[in-house]
Amino acid sequence: MKHKTDKVKYSFIVPVFNRPDEVEELLESLTAQKMQDFEVVVVEDGSQKPCKQVCERFADRLPVHYFSKENSGPGQSRNYGAERARGEYLVVLDSDVVLPEGYLTAVDGELRREPCDAFGGPDAANDSFTDIQKAISYSMTSFFTTGGIRGGRKKLDKFYPRSFNMGIRRDVYGELGGFSKMRFGEDIDFSIRIFKSGHTCRLFPEAWVWHKRRTDFRKFWRQVFNSGIARINLYKKHPESLKLVHLLPAAFTMGVVACVMASAAGRLLMHYDDPRRWYWLCAAPLLLLLAYALLIFADAVRKNRSPKIGLLSVGAAFVQLMGYGCGFLSAWWRRCVRGQSEYQAYEKNFYS
């Protein structure tokens, strides 16, 4: 282990809240890194289930530094860790990720090949994940759901690093003041400020992580609903950041509602008129939704080689798009139409 005052090239910053088991998996994956020029800064954000003992068990295998503070959300916890880190580059990770052994080697190789001020990488599902986690991972990374903007090779917008896998030069982090006090969407706000300040930022396709995300659809809905709200909050701070791809979930949500209402109207009219006249109105909207569901099913089965995950991915895709769309529309009505201030629907669930 390096001495506490020694300089290192990379500092991993990990905020954590009530997830000692996840921290143990993450730290275990860090012990297997082929490149060892790093330290780990774990920041306990007011947890009732602390991970201090977990960190202590790795003290003889990793240069891990544990800190505990009152709860303030992940953004401010990352800033807290950054202030105590010693690396030339700060690599921000969520506690629910696991790193392949070549992760840091891939990061270092990209920086040597073409230096940049900030970077990020994509995520993937591990074979050990539950089927629901794999389905959620698919819905968050597929071109047919998010447009590939979270690190896919095909994408509808430029890549913005996310806090589950994000790196930045220490001096640039300090120059920009780190993460803002936004309680959700703070990582995108930070990425936008990196670009607006003129600093270089790149996607490192081979620096990917396994990302567990949420464990059920209810928690996933809460997450993406807040993400939709965050997009409007970001728009109010950075109007130029709103792109066509961000409107698609809201359009999809309204489209689903319109399809269901049109089909219901067609069924009602079939009772009062010639059924053959209105059959198309009843069936066509549902066929559109079925066609999209079949597209998701086929693509998810191809990627995961599992019909069960394919079916779950259909549910995950609708939750992802409609949850985000509902949050987006709710925030648009409150903030852009009624002129209300920034808000968050699930304020006490930054990590859940």
Disulfide bonds with the S-S distance in Angstrom:
none
